[in-house]
Amino acid sequence: MSIPELGQADLLIKMKYAPVNPSDLFFYQGKYGILKEGFPVVGFEGSGVVIKSRDPKFIGRKVSVSANMSNGTHATHILSSIREVIFWP
């Protein structure tokens, strides 16, 4: 896996859990009413651990994350923004 160069507010998250909801099934079947760019990865939310950040205080933190239109949470890793996650103690 090649790790992208991160922007100032980017986080690389190793996904641990991602539920399979009806929205995921409908999206996979092309019935959800939205399209993602490129090769779409299913999954709209999940949780994991930050493994790379430009700010070391975030590394190792547990987070809940929502996917955006260019990624999905049913993956081993996801690139997200600090603004798009919830940090857990």
MDTraj code that builds the backbone (N, CA, C; nanometers):
import mdtraj as md
import numpy as np

residues = "MET SER ILE PRO GLU LEU GLY GLN ALA ASP LEU LEU ILE LYS MET LYS TYR ALA PRO VAL ASN PRO SER ASP LEU PHE PHE TYR GLN GLY LYS TYR GLY ILE LEU LYS GLU GLY PHE PRO VAL VAL GLY PHE GLU GLY SER GLY VAL VAL ILE LYS SER ARG ASP PRO LYS PHE ILE GLY ARG LYS VAL SER VAL SER ALA ASN MET SER ASN GLY THR HIS ALA THR HIS ILE LEU SER SER ILE ARG GLU VAL ILE PHE TRP PRO".split()
xyz = np.array([
    [0.0850, -0.1180, 0.0000],
    [0.0000, 0.0000, 0.0000],
    [0.0886, 0.1231, 0.0000],
    [0.0670, 0.2135, -0.0930],
    [0.1417, 0.3383, -0.0916],
    [0.0671, 0.4384, -0.0033],
    [0.1396, 0.5030, 0.0848],
    [0.0790, 0.5993, 0.1762],
    [0.0909, 0.7379, 0.1150],
    [-0.0224, 0.8050, 0.0961],
    [-0.0186, 0.9365, 0.0327],
    [0.0451, 1.0413, 0.1242],
    [0.0944, 1.1478, 0.0632],
    [0.1438, 1.2611, 0.1399],
    [0.0225, 1.3294, 0.2028],
    [0.0266, 1.3501, 0.3320],
    [-0.0886, 1.4041, 0.4024],
    [-0.0861, 1.5560, 0.4056],
    [-0.2041, 1.6152, 0.3908],
    [-0.2191, 1.7584, 0.4105],
    [-0.2192, 1.7905, 0.5584],
    [-0.2189, 1.9172, 0.5925],
    [-0.2106, 1.9598, 0.7318],
    [-0.3220, 1.9015, 0.8180],
    [-0.4437, 1.8870, 0.7643],
    [-0.5582, 1.8395, 0.8431],
    [-0.5938, 1.6945, 0.8128],
    [-0.5085, 1.6223, 0.7389],
    [-0.5392, 1.4842, 0.7001],
    [-0.4963, 1.3835, 0.8063],
    [-0.5703, 1.2740, 0.8118],
    [-0.5394, 1.1616, 0.8989],
    [-0.5460, 1.0337, 0.8171],
    [-0.4523, 0.9438, 0.8370],
    [-0.4611, 0.8100, 0.7792],
    [-0.5086, 0.7188, 0.8917],
    [-0.6215, 0.6529, 0.8694],
    [-0.6865, 0.5733, 0.9730],
    [-0.6857, 0.4272, 0.9324],
    [-0.6379, 0.3415, 1.0234],
    [-0.6484, 0.1969, 1.0038],
    [-0.7857, 0.1569, 1.0546],
    [-0.8685, 0.1085, 0.9642],
    [-1.0056, 0.0748, 1.0002],
    [-1.0088, -0.0528, 1.0838],
    [-1.0905, -0.0512, 1.1881],
    [-1.1104, -0.1679, 1.2742],
    [-1.2492, -0.2273, 1.2543],
    [-1.3498, -0.1399, 1.2491],
    [-1.4889, -0.1849, 1.2379],
    [-1.5653, -0.0950, 1.1412],
    [-1.6510, -0.1565, 1.0609],
    [-1.7387, -0.0814, 0.9715],
    [-1.8668, -0.1630, 0.9545],
    [-1.9797, -0.1095, 0.9981],
    [-2.1041, -0.1854, 0.9894],
    [-2.1517, -0.1995, 0.8450],
    [-2.2364, -0.2971, 0.8245],
    [-2.3050, -0.3121, 0.6962],
    [-2.4505, -0.2737, 0.7227],
    [-2.4871, -0.1573, 0.6725],
    [-2.6215, -0.1035, 0.6902],
    [-2.7014, -0.1195, 0.5611],
    [-2.8326, -0.1039, 0.5673],
    [-2.9119, -0.1076, 0.4436],
    [-2.8610, -0.0091, 0.3388],
    [-2.8153, 0.1090, 0.3822],
    [-2.7634, 0.2058, 0.2849],
    [-2.6424, 0.1503, 0.2103],
    [-2.5569, 0.0745, 0.2787],
    [-2.4416, 0.0126, 0.2127],
    [-2.4862, -0.0893, 0.1084],
    [-2.5848, -0.1711, 0.1440],
    [-2.6355, -0.2716, 0.0498],
    [-2.7007, -0.2063, -0.0716],
    [-2.7802, -0.1022, -0.0484],
    [-2.8435, -0.0324, -0.1608],
    [-2.7384, 0.0363, -0.2487],
    [-2.6374, 0.0966, -0.1873],
    [-2.5310, 0.1596, -0.2647],
    [-2.4600, 0.0565, -0.3506],
    [-2.4254, -0.0582, -0.2920],
    [-2.3560, -0.1644, -0.3640],
    [-2.4385, -0.2125, -0.4835],
    [-2.5698, -0.2153, -0.4689],
    [-2.6587, -0.2596, -0.5761],
    [-2.6906, -0.1479, -0.6757],
    [-2.6405, -0.0265, -0.6518],
    [-2.6673, 0.0856, -0.7402],
    [-2.8046, 0.1465, -0.7205],
    [-2.8661, 0.1231, -0.6058],
    [-3.0023, 0.1701, -0.5789],
    [-3.0087, 0.2810, -0.4748],
    [-2.8941, 0.3360, -0.4342],
    [-2.8937, 0.4339, -0.3254],
    [-2.9177, 0.5761, -0.3740],
    [-2.8967, 0.6012, -0.5021],
    [-2.9236, 0.7333, -0.5572],
    [-2.8037, 0.8262, -0.5604],
    [-2.6854, 0.7783, -0.5217],
    [-2.5640, 0.8580, -0.5335],
    [-2.4561, 0.7729, -0.5988],
    [-2.3619, 0.8403, -0.6620],
    [-2.2492, 0.7714, -0.7237],
    [-2.1203, 0.8286, -0.6675],
    [-2.0240, 0.7421, -0.6393],
    [-1.8920, 0.7865, -0.5968],
    [-1.8000, 0.7834, -0.7170],
    [-1.6978, 0.8693, -0.7142],
    [-1.6016, 0.8762, -0.8233],
    [-1.5088, 0.7549, -0.8219],
    [-1.4583, 0.7176, -0.9389],
    [-1.3613, 0.6093, -0.9482],
    [-1.4209, 0.4760, -0.9090],
    [-1.3387, 0.3916, -0.8507],
    [-1.3836, 0.2610, -0.8042],
    [-1.4409, 0.2794, -0.6646],
    [-1.5729, 0.2729, -0.6523],
    [-1.6337, 0.3039, -0.5220],
    [-1.6112, 0.1948, -0.4181],
    [-1.5754, 0.2362, -0.2985],
    [-1.5637, 0.1455, -0.1848],
    [-1.6869, 0.1656, -0.0992],
    [-1.7521, 0.0573, -0.0652],
    [-1.8745, 0.0622, 0.0142],
    [-1.8398, 0.0979, 0.1584],
    [-1.9345, 0.1516, 0.2282],
    [-1.9193, 0.1834, 0.3700],
    [-1.9269, 0.3325, 0.3936],
    [-2.0204, 0.3727, 0.4772],
    [-2.0395, 0.5149, 0.5032],
    [-1.9901, 0.5573, 0.6412],
    [-1.9683, 0.4625, 0.7327],
    [-1.9159, 0.4984, 0.8638],
    [-1.8421, 0.3795, 0.9248],
    [-1.7620, 0.4105, 1.0256],
    [-1.6871, 0.3051, 1.0923],
    [-1.5978, 0.3636, 1.2002],
    [-1.5073, 0.2805, 1.2507],
    [-1.4150, 0.3279, 1.3535],
    [-1.2780, 0.2646, 1.3317],
    [-1.1772, 0.3328, 1.3834],
    [-1.0422, 0.2833, 1.3676],
    [-0.9441, 0.3628, 1.4515],
    [-0.8159, 0.3534, 1.4145],
    [-0.7078, 0.4173, 1.4887],
    [-0.6241, 0.4997, 1.3906],
    [-0.5899, 0.6211, 1.4295],
    [-0.5049, 0.7075, 1.3472],
    [-0.3635, 0.6505, 1.3483],
    [-0.3082, 0.6242, 1.2287],
    [-0.1721, 0.5709, 1.2206],
    [-0.0737, 0.6697, 1.1573],
    [-0.1260, 0.7767, 1.0944],
    [-0.0366, 0.8772, 1.0375],
    [-0.1067, 1.0119, 1.0381],
    [-0.0323, 1.1134, 1.0796],
    [-0.0825, 1.2503, 1.0843],
    [0.0380, 1.3431, 1.0840],
    [0.0201, 1.4630, 1.0327],
    [0.1295, 1.5602, 1.0390],
    [0.1473, 1.6127, 1.1814],
    [0.0435, 1.5962, 1.2640],
    [0.0504, 1.6359, 1.4044],
    [0.0578, 1.5090, 1.4891],
    [0.1704, 1.4814, 1.5532],
    [0.1873, 1.3548, 1.6255],
    [0.0897, 1.3319, 1.7402],
    [0.0233, 1.4367, 1.7893],
    [-0.0700, 1.4162, 1.9011],
    [-0.1919, 1.3337, 1.8612],
    [-0.2179, 1.3184, 1.7311],
    [-0.3331, 1.2404, 1.6855],
    [-0.3006, 1.0926, 1.6641],
    [-0.1739, 1.0585, 1.6494],
    [-0.1348, 0.9205, 1.6202],
    [-0.1694, 0.8305, 1.7392],
    [-0.2368, 0.7195, 1.7088],
    [-0.2798, 0.6256, 1.8116],
    [-0.4170, 0.6545, 1.8693],
    [-0.4780, 0.7671, 1.8302],
    [-0.6104, 0.8019, 1.8815],
    [-0.7182, 0.7190, 1.8125],
    [-0.8183, 0.6758, 1.8891],
    [-0.9338, 0.6047, 1.8350],
    [-1.0326, 0.7071, 1.7810],
    [-1.0920, 0.6751, 1.6647],
    [-1.1847, 0.7685, 1.6013],
    [-1.3044, 0.6953, 1.5415],
    [-1.4132, 0.7682, 1.5311],
    [-1.5256, 0.7290, 1.4461],
    [-1.5145, 0.8157, 1.3222],
    [-1.5425, 0.7573, 1.2068],
    [-1.5211, 0.8289, 1.0819],
    [-1.6381, 0.8067, 0.9878],
    [-1.6700, 0.9104, 0.9117],
    [-1.7689, 0.9010, 0.8042],
    [-1.6945, 0.9107, 0.6717],
    [-1.7324, 0.8288, 0.5773],
    [-1.6692, 0.8316, 0.4455],
    [-1.7202, 0.9516, 0.3668],
    [-1.6367, 1.0008, 0.2766],
    [-1.6825, 1.1053, 0.1855],
    [-1.7060, 1.0432, 0.0479],
    [-1.7242, 1.1238, -0.0523],
    [-1.7619, 1.0721, -0.1838],
    [-1.6468, 1.0044, -0.2588],
    [-1.5244, 1.0109, -0.2059],
    [-1.4133, 0.9478, -0.2774],
    [-1.3548, 0.8277, -0.2036],
    [-1.4155, 0.7886, -0.0921],
    [-1.3647, 0.6718, -0.0212],
    [-1.4791, 0.5988, 0.0469],
    [-1.4471, 0.4888, 0.1115],
    [-1.5464, 0.4113, 0.1842],
    [-1.4813, 0.3425, 0.3025],
    [-1.5602, 0.3080, 0.4020],
    [-1.5051, 0.2524, 0.5254],
    [-1.4858, 0.1016, 0.5223],
    [-1.5335, 0.0343, 0.4195],
    [-1.5105, -0.1097, 0.4082],
    [-1.3763, -0.1312, 0.3384],
    [-1.2715, -0.0808, 0.4029],
    [-1.1354, -0.0868, 0.3505],
    [-1.0407, -0.1067, 0.4683],
    [-0.9170, -0.1394, 0.4403],
    [-0.8211, -0.1559, 0.5497],
    [-0.7791, -0.0219, 0.6076],
    [-0.7729, 0.0814, 0.5219],
    [-0.7311, 0.2145, 0.5636],
    [-0.8192, 0.3180, 0.4935],
    [-0.8322, 0.4339, 0.5560],
    [-0.9086, 0.5424, 0.4962],
    [-0.8372, 0.6741, 0.5246],
    [-0.8372, 0.7626, 0.4278],
    [-0.7811, 0.8959, 0.4441],
    [-0.8976, 0.9895, 0.4751],
    [-0.8866, 1.0620, 0.5846],
    [-0.9943, 1.1511, 0.6260],
    [-0.9356, 1.2812, 0.6773],
    [-1.0222, 1.3738, 0.7073],
    [-0.9828, 1.5028, 0.7618],
    [-1.0116, 1.5057, 0.9114],
    [-0.9343, 1.5814, 0.9840],
    [-0.9583, 1.5998, 1.1271],
    [-1.1011, 1.6476, 1.1510],
    [-1.1547, 1.7256, 1.0595],
    [-1.2894, 1.7813, 1.0732],
    [-1.3997, 1.6779, 1.0503],
    [-1.3650, 1.5609, 0.9968],
    [-1.4652, 1.4597, 0.9628],
    [-1.4637, 1.3393, 1.0560],
    [-1.3952, 1.3497, 1.1691],
    [-1.3893, 1.2379, 1.2628],
    [-1.4327, 1.2815, 1.4025],
    [-1.4695, 1.1836, 1.4823],
    [-1.4946, 1.2060, 1.6246],
    [-1.3848, 1.1326, 1.6995],
    [-1.3113, 1.2044, 1.7833],
    [-1.2052, 1.1440, 1.8631],
    [-1.2640, 1.0863, 1.9913],
    [-1.2164, 0.9678, 2.0292],
    [-1.2614, 0.9028, 2.1524],
    [-1.1497, 0.9075, 2.2542],
    [-1.1858, 0.9108, 2.3828],
    [-1.0813, 0.9210, 2.4878],
    [-0.9853, 0.8039, 2.4850],
])
top = md.Topology()
chain = top.add_chain()
for i, resn in enumerate(residues, 1):
    res = top.add_residue(resn, chain, resSeq=i)
    for name in ("N", "CA", "C"):
        top.add_atom(name, md.element.get_by_symbol(name[0]), res)
traj = md.Trajectory(xyz[None], top)
